[in-house]
Amino acid sequence: MTDFAATRARFLLPGNLIYLDGNSLGPLPRGAAERLDGTVCHEWGELLIRAWNRAGWMELPGRVAARIAGLIGAEPDHVTVGDTLSVKVFQALSAALSLRPERRVVLSDTGNFPSDLYVAQGLIDALGQGHELRLAPPERIETHINEDIAVLLLTQVDYRTGRLHDMAALTARAHAAGALVIWDLAHSAGALPVDLAGAGADFAAGCTYKYLNGGPGAPAFVYVAPRHMRHARPVLQGWLGHAEPFAFEPEYRPAPGIDRLRVGTPPVLQLAALDAALDVWEGVDMQALRTRSIELSELFIALVEARCPMLTLASPRDPARRGAQVGFAFEEGHAAMQALIDRGVIGDFRAPDLMRFAFTPLYLDEDDIRKAAEIIADVMINRLWDAPEYRVRETVT
Amino acid sequence: MTDFAATRARFLLPGNLIYLDGNSLGPLPRGAAERLDGTVCHEWGELLIRAWNRAGWMELPGRVAARIAGLIGAEPDHVTVGDTLSVKVFQALSAALSLRPERRVVLSDTGNFPSDLYVAQGLIDALGQGHELRLAPPERIETHINEDIAVLLLTQVDYRTGRLHDMAALTARAHAAGALVIWDLAHSAGALPVDLAGAGADFAAGCTYKYLNGGPGAPAFVYVAPRHMRHARPVLQGWLGHAEPFAFEPEYRPAPGIDRLRVGTPPVLQLAALDAALDVWEGVDMQALRTRSIELSELFIALVEARCPMLTLASPRDPARRGAQVGFAFEEGHAAMQALIDRGVIGDFRAPDLMRFAFTPLYLDEDDIRKAAEIIADVMINRLWDAPEYRVRETVT
């Protein structure tokens, strides 16, 4: 039994706002500021270079990675952290392609986050071996899996609509066709139960600043299945992926395990904040989190649809086919979202017309949802978005 | 006239130690902790996602990059920050190779930091076009520059010996042979005057946690010369390198300028610390810094050599041919460095036998050097390193 009132108390949430944007940037966990201050003032300031050993900076990436592994159903020594999600997707894709040298197609879907597609195209162009990036509609991706496919590269939860792919079924289908699968968990890790090992995933990558609340620019993670580990060459061969980084050998020898996916010096300050942020998961059952997240999103949809006929649900109506976020389409969505933010309901906007809201039980309850729906109804019914100050466009990540 | 007593006051240095390891991790600048606390508690904690616009997080990478550009003689809009140095070398090298499609040799030297060599080899293997990574001794690199060479990839200051390459001369020599040059400035930026534009460098990359004091794991930077900008494809194509990241287009279109070398979401916490750290350069003349650094290192060498015949200078004796660091070879160097650290003289050790010391006038003066030399003499003459506690090896980065 997860106590969500207790998890809420683990965050420092500003008063007078309802934060439905945990899918972009998770809020500040209570211990993060203090931890970071200690890392800066005591470890960096006083231990200086000695902190790599004496404050455990060398072990920090492994420690953080093992904690993330536990949240995504990964074998503990098969996840590492560092770099950004795009870099980790690049590494996973290059390793996966080298494991299917006779095939030439990377299959993804049109709902994938564009950066994954850019990364794939950049790698394909660099390889110059005639690979093709093939895109299919998400709802028909299964029918495009065939024996041409080298790698299926999918984001499990669509960054706009929240549409959830069936990881186990698609992985099995890909394997039956002899393809490998890379799962981008950007909107999955910390949002819902993920079972990489159980699904037989080959590779996965994700970010930690969304549902894992690691802070702005927190590092990414990458997973390699045990059966691929010793064959997975990372392409980005950096010194901390070497079997013996401090031997300073002129020839690269990959570390025997997941450390080979490491590249350069780890971002210690970001990792310290992330490590503190992972404390909030203590005692949280992911299945209970999922149940509660669905309750909150179902309540939200019902309340919004009852009052706001001008908003069109852009997410799957079946909660089992959604991640932890819900999108509503509205032509003036950008202005409407700014009006909501000004009134303390923080969601975000994705072009061309999508208003996104995330349901994160660690720090949200039914009372928040009811209040948010009330404010949304006020903004929409009274056209409060139709004011001059909302005609300027800001970008939000 | 640079006031080095004033710059010293801009750092929070622990008492009772002399920090000669700024070539590994610069010390804590006075404003960094406060800045980071504000970024965490106010910006992340209270503004949440809105901080990307309202706290200037979107502009932070560009702002920091422009400040670094001013310290390395780069055109202001031709540097960007992010990722790690290895990733930035990867991008620079892949862009450079694509500009010399008819050539097949990457030339580097045996004194280069191994990660640069690993990165080059990984890229070459991935390209599969028969490129060769050729290594020559640093002192004879010039004689190996010929019309086979696509790219000359050099670290200006040798990470072990401190040997300084002549950037202008080698760049001119490479250009005369039709080759491009990438300068790794890991041990140059903030250590001595660098004039990328004046030398006609093609690409450069560097890190910010050493002489720029950006904190552990601070992001890297990369430079592209104006003449190459519109041809430089980054291979690592991420969403923040797109011409319009927030249009979420399925096709990658590189940003027109240096932003195309950006990849993923920037490490905001590290960038905030780095931005604060760059304040210490206010009013610092790089030529004055260089003069003072040489005075300190010359004094150090004279004092150490006078007292410690068992230490062998491993750096060029001519200060004009050294960066800001000095290495002494000693068979028991690892134990000796630990003994020094225990007595408050912080340098570091590089296998197999090198004791490294860096001379950073921003926070070191002659008094520090005299005290350090005294302690070194005590440790060496009295064999204080020959104690059981110094037989355990720690790794330091």
Interface residues (C-beta under 8 A of the other chain):
Chain A: L12 P14 Y19 D21 S24 L25 P27 L28 A32 A33 L36 D37 V40 C41 E43 W44 G45 E46 L48 I49 R50 A51 W52 N53 W57 M58 G82 D83 T84 L85 S86 V87 F90 S94 T110 F113 P114 S115 L117 Y118 V119 Q121 G122 L123 D125 A126 L127 G128 Q129 L135 C207 Y209 G215 P216 G217 A218 P219 A220 R233 P234 V235 L236 Q237 G238 W239 G241 H242 P245 F246 A247 F248 E249 P250 E251 Y252 V263 G264 T265 P266 P267 V268 L269 Q270 L271 A273 I341 I346 D348 R350 A351 E394 T395 V396 T397
Chain B: L12 P14 Y19 D21 S24 L25 P27 L28 A32 A33 L36 D37 V40 C41 E43 W44 G45 E46 L48 I49 R50 A51 W52 N53 W57 M58 G82 D83 T84 L85 S86 V87 F90 S94 T110 F113 P114 S115 L117 Y118 V119 Q121 G122 L123 D125 A126 L127 G128 Q129 L135 C207 Y209 G215 P216 G217 A218 P219 A220 R233 P234 V235 L236 Q237 G238 W239 G241 H242 P245 F246 A247 F248 E249 P250 E251 Y252 V263 G264 T265 P266 P267 V268 L269 Q270 L271 A273 I341 I346 D348 R350 A351 E394 T395 V396 T397
